[in-house]
């Protein structure tokens, strides 16, 4: 019965939206015709309910353009100003309302991806086709393009298992907010990364295989998760400059975590609490939270996290810890810089944290990063920074922080 109600809501909302937004769609169509010529619509066969193919319809956003060998030019060379606007605002998706009327799609569900992916899914990932694909979905409301493929699929399957009308309304609300504010949306000219399979490594960790559109063989998604820091530091005991690696923690990193936590402690930190929290994260990854380490020459030196997002997903809580043998060398500052970058990528406006009143060193660090005091919570000081303002002030990805 509830499924019938969902379908009725799909028809009602999509029908009203098509009527109300018809003038907007006519204006968009005219703009595309002037800017790019014909065709106005982009059509492609996608897998629907139970994997059955259907023709998805969207507004066209890219000019034609290929290399001499026929490979398509990068997205940023084919994207028009109008196409950029349509992608950022998600208005290019409006023709899919007709797909909803026809019964090919629903307002909410896993996004319809490419047909060639269907043979590459694991049996669990293939369960995303147990419901109609959606105009928006759980993955779109929780990170969109910033998620690894395996995390997108995990959220899709979670939706299949936990679907309800109230969840649909929440996802639609989150999506509308993202479309209006642009938060959590990847740059419009970002190249597409194609899913080309899932492999299990020797340590049991599951990796996606991805490739940039028309640009070489598939590579492990580890390159997205373990990337060198754009900053460099000069170690205290050496004048040799080395790169520090910022590493998003994965299930195969328990050994590094154990080593790191064994050398973290003091008056303001209880390592056993972080170990338990990390174990829970590995068992139930949300896709929006960040748990990371800094590696210097392969040695873990600092831990950082973003979690506890507010209801509007604009303000996460941050926390860092530096191993005892590496304190005073700038790792804490560098970790905070990366956490700010990750927070902005996920649509955050502010970052908050709590600090013990007696932890003078940490307070001075946070003050130097622009954090301001906002009261107390459970005996600790609450500090908040506006990361958008901070980014505008320094004009750099990692808060323009240079190592001491």
Secondary structure as the mmCIF struct_conf table of DSSP 4:
data_model
#
loop_
_struct_conf.conf_type_id
_struct_conf.id
_struct_conf.beg_label_comp_id
_struct_conf.beg_label_asym_id
_struct_conf.beg_label_seq_id
_struct_conf.end_label_comp_id
_struct_conf.end_label_asym_id
_struct_conf.end_label_seq_id
HELX_RH_AL_P HELX_RH_AL_P1 UNK A 2 UNK A 20
TURN_TY1_P TURN_TY1_P1 UNK A 21 UNK A 21
HELX_RH_AL_P HELX_RH_AL_P2 UNK A 22 UNK A 36
BEND BEND1 UNK A 38 UNK A 38
STRN STRN1 UNK A 41 UNK A 47
HELX_RH_3T_P HELX_RH_3T_P1 UNK A 49 UNK A 51
STRN STRN2 UNK A 53 UNK A 59
STRN STRN3 UNK A 62 UNK A 62
STRN STRN4 UNK A 66 UNK A 66
TURN_TY1_P TURN_TY1_P2 UNK A 68 UNK A 69
BEND BEND2 UNK A 70 UNK A 70
HELX_LH_PP_P HELX_LH_PP_P1 UNK A 71 UNK A 71
STRN STRN5 UNK A 72 UNK A 72
HELX_LH_PP_P HELX_LH_PP_P2 UNK A 73 UNK A 74
HELX_RH_AL_P HELX_RH_AL_P3 UNK A 75 UNK A 78
STRN STRN6 UNK A 79 UNK A 79
HELX_RH_AL_P HELX_RH_AL_P4 UNK A 81 UNK A 89
TURN_TY1_P TURN_TY1_P3 UNK A 90 UNK A 90
HELX_RH_3T_P HELX_RH_3T_P2 UNK A 91 UNK A 93
TURN_TY1_P TURN_TY1_P4 UNK A 94 UNK A 95
HELX_RH_AL_P HELX_RH_AL_P5 UNK A 96 UNK A 102
TURN_TY1_P TURN_TY1_P5 UNK A 103 UNK A 103
BEND BEND3 UNK A 104 UNK A 104
STRN STRN7 UNK A 105 UNK A 108
BEND BEND4 UNK A 109 UNK A 110
HELX_LH_PP_P HELX_LH_PP_P3 UNK A 111 UNK A 112
STRN STRN8 UNK A 114 UNK A 114
HELX_RH_3T_P HELX_RH_3T_P3 UNK A 115 UNK A 119
TURN_TY1_P TURN_TY1_P6 UNK A 120 UNK A 120
BEND BEND5 UNK A 121 UNK A 121
TURN_TY1_P TURN_TY1_P7 UNK A 123 UNK A 124
HELX_RH_3T_P HELX_RH_3T_P4 UNK A 125 UNK A 130
BEND BEND6 UNK A 131 UNK A 131
STRN STRN9 UNK A 133 UNK A 136
TURN_TY1_P TURN_TY1_P8 UNK A 138 UNK A 139
HELX_RH_3T_P HELX_RH_3T_P5 UNK A 140 UNK A 142
TURN_TY1_P TURN_TY1_P9 UNK A 143 UNK A 143
HELX_RH_3T_P HELX_RH_3T_P6 UNK A 144 UNK A 146
BEND BEND7 UNK A 147 UNK A 147
HELX_RH_AL_P HELX_RH_AL_P6 UNK A 149 UNK A 162
HELX_RH_AL_P HELX_RH_AL_P7 UNK A 165 UNK A 181
TURN_TY1_P TURN_TY1_P10 UNK A 183 UNK A 184
HELX_LH_PP_P HELX_LH_PP_P4 UNK A 185 UNK A 187
TURN_TY1_P TURN_TY1_P11 UNK A 188 UNK A 189
HELX_LH_PP_P HELX_LH_PP_P5 UNK A 190 UNK A 192
STRN STRN10 UNK A 193 UNK A 200
TURN_TY1_P TURN_TY1_P12 UNK A 202 UNK A 203
BEND BEND8 UNK A 204 UNK A 204
STRN STRN11 UNK A 206 UNK A 212
TURN_TY1_P TURN_TY1_P13 UNK A 213 UNK A 214
BEND BEND9 UNK A 215 UNK A 217
STRN STRN12 UNK A 219 UNK A 220
TURN_TY1_P TURN_TY1_P14 UNK A 221 UNK A 221
HELX_RH_AL_P HELX_RH_AL_P8 UNK A 222 UNK A 225
STRN STRN13 UNK A 226 UNK A 234
TURN_TY1_P TURN_TY1_P15 UNK A 236 UNK A 237
BEND BEND10 UNK A 239 UNK A 239
STRN STRN14 UNK A 241 UNK A 248
HELX_RH_3T_P HELX_RH_3T_P7 UNK A 251 UNK A 253
HELX_RH_AL_P HELX_RH_AL_P9 UNK A 254 UNK A 261
TURN_TY1_P TURN_TY1_P16 UNK A 262 UNK A 263
STRN STRN15 UNK A 266 UNK A 266
TURN_TY1_P TURN_TY1_P17 UNK A 267 UNK A 268
STRN STRN16 UNK A 269 UNK A 269
HELX_RH_AL_P HELX_RH_AL_P10 UNK A 271 UNK A 283
BEND BEND11 UNK A 284 UNK A 284
BEND BEND12 UNK A 287 UNK A 288
STRN STRN17 UNK A 290 UNK A 296
TURN_TY1_P TURN_TY1_P18 UNK A 297 UNK A 298
STRN STRN18 UNK A 299 UNK A 307
TURN_TY1_P TURN_TY1_P19 UNK A 311 UNK A 312
BEND BEND13 UNK A 313 UNK A 314
STRN STRN19 UNK A 315 UNK A 322
HELX_RH_3T_P HELX_RH_3T_P8 UNK A 324 UNK A 326
TURN_TY1_P TURN_TY1_P20 UNK A 327 UNK A 328
BEND BEND14 UNK A 329 UNK A 330
HELX_RH_AL_P HELX_RH_AL_P11 UNK A 331 UNK A 345
TURN_TY1_P TURN_TY1_P21 UNK A 346 UNK A 347
BEND BEND15 UNK A 349 UNK A 349
STRN STRN20 UNK A 350 UNK A 356
TURN_TY1_P TURN_TY1_P22 UNK A 357 UNK A 358
HELX_RH_AL_P HELX_RH_AL_P12 UNK A 360 UNK A 368
TURN_TY1_P TURN_TY1_P23 UNK A 369 UNK A 370
STRN STRN21 UNK A 372 UNK A 377
TURN_TY1_P TURN_TY1_P24 UNK A 378 UNK A 379
STRN STRN22 UNK A 380 UNK A 386
HELX_RH_AL_P HELX_RH_AL_P13 UNK A 387 UNK A 394
BEND BEND16 UNK A 396 UNK A 396
TURN_TY1_P TURN_TY1_P25 UNK A 397 UNK A 400
#
